[in-house]
């Protein structure tokens, strides 16, 4: 089932994938494997196991048409770099990357609806 608007709230511990539709939303979680971050790895944005984790997140997004990446840390940018390197079709679906701390599910869904409504309105897809 293709979902038009999807948001991914991601950090280095978990990703919450929000499939947002007019009448509600569904949330899917992808947990990162236990990882050990060394000082050198932390400085470089490299986390043990992140390739597999990012691959799992990308797989969960295969039915999305438009994606907004959000999160509090560098994980959203690390994920985007992974997608750029490994999944060009998914990269084209990522329309924005925003920094958001730790909103509630309701706050995030409201943010996503506002974000995509403004975009859809500019494209003439909504009145």
Secondary structure as GFF3:
##gff-version 3
##sequence-region A 1 127
A	DSSP	beta_strand	3	10	.	.	.	ID=ss1
A	DSSP	beta_strand	14	21	.	.	.	ID=ss2
A	DSSP	beta_strand	24	31	.	.	.	ID=ss3
A	DSSP	alpha_helix	39	44	.	.	.	ID=ss4
A	DSSP	alpha_helix	50	60	.	.	.	ID=ss5
A	DSSP	beta_strand	64	71	.	.	.	ID=ss6
A	DSSP	alpha_helix	75	86	.	.	.	ID=ss7
A	DSSP	alpha_helix	88	91	.	.	.	ID=ss8
A	DSSP	beta_strand	94	99	.	.	.	ID=ss9
A	DSSP	alpha_helix	105	122	.	.	.	ID=ss10
###
